[in-house]
Amino acid sequence: MVRRAALPLVALAGFAAAAGLIVGPPDLPAAWRFFVGGVPTLYEGEAVVALLCWLVVILVAAAALTLTVRAAGSARAVRQPSARATLMLVAGALLFGIALVHNALPHYSMCCASDAKHVQEAAQLVRR
């Protein structure tokens, strides 16, 4: 029973580690400010995407663990673990896409009111 569950559990641990490296920990206050604050910043938008990514990671991990425990508990061997493989493939593609977008975005941007104080200061200087 343990031998059948070892490889899926190692894959889930690697998936969670990759998500931690790519997305980082979720910033809940920034994600909340995205919805209730004024004009959202780029950082707050990234926080919402990271939060959604972590929700997908948690759902995929729960589903894969359920399928693994069910398969390990059965007396007959599971010949086609396609459900687990499909879950991991889709979630891995999601992580890859988020990594591409995260690395393509600028780390500092004046877009979307991320530095509204400096924009107002520059506008005042132009008016003088």
Secondary structure, DSSP 8 states (H G I E B T S, - for coil): -HHHHHHHHHHHHHHHHHHHHHT-S--HHHHHHHHHSSS--HHHHHHHHHHHHHHHHHHHHHHHHHHHHHHHHSSS--S--HHHHHHHHHHHHHHHHHHHHHHHS-SS--GGGTTHHHHHHHHHHHH-
